[in-house]
Amino acid sequence: MPSHLGVDELIQEIKALSASERQRLLVNLAKLDEFIEDLEDIADIIHSQGEPVRAYNEFAKELKKEGRL
């Protein structure tokens, strides 16, 4: 498939694929989406390093005291 296709050309290329090729394309796109989500999660973890933390039990106790849990 040539690179830098316009949307219409890309749609035509996809339509020209066999059913199994379209299935494989969709599976790979789903995997890519999951990979991107994983990268975003890792970025969030890295960004939050060094921020203050507290135990879940402490947090839950505070919420109960405030009547929010």
Secondary structure as UniProt FT lines:
FT   HELIX           7..16
FT   HELIX           19..48
FT   TURN            49..50
FT   HELIX           56..65
FT   TURN            66..67
//
